[in-house]
């Protein structure tokens, strides 16, 4: 019997997913969670084979929870509406076994679970294409600068935090705007978020 935990903050979807998977003869839903924190404590107490995780959940996102479960024997499947290259890259780095989209047919989910239990990984095909078309153009340092801008830091504060001059920060900012093809810092943050690259 494949033991499954489902973490999803939309109640209706949580119930529907649970019922669908319980209909499968070789699967049993042993717990449901409304956020990433609940999911983590359920994985620790119930020791499931698979944890199906939404991404955008309160308290702890599915990606944060997946990162914490990286070394756990429980396999993580991300099931989300967000086909974002940045999310996908982060999920792959966290070692998730599957990344599927919510609009996939329900029998596909059950088949994917069985395939993953056989030791393979399953990623939605549109994400694989997107991952190659949509690499983050910023260097690690540029990303750090943008992250600090997103946290509301001004040029002087960024310079102090990174031990560089304010002139260097301004240079980084103009390179970031150019690479992201935007006109200002606010647009840069929203473009970066929209792509799913912002940590």
Buried (B, 14 or more C-beta within 10 A) or exposed (E): EBBBBBBBBBEEBBEEBBEBBEEBEEBBBBBBBBBBBBBBEBBEEBEBBBBBBBBEBEBBBBBBBBBBBEEBEBBBBBBBEBBBBBBBBBBBEBBBBBBBBBEEEEEEBBEBBEBBBEEEBBBBEEBEEBBEEBEBBBEEEBBBBBBBBBEEBEBEBBBEBBEBEBEBBEEBBEBBBEBBEBEEBEEBBBBBEEBBBBE
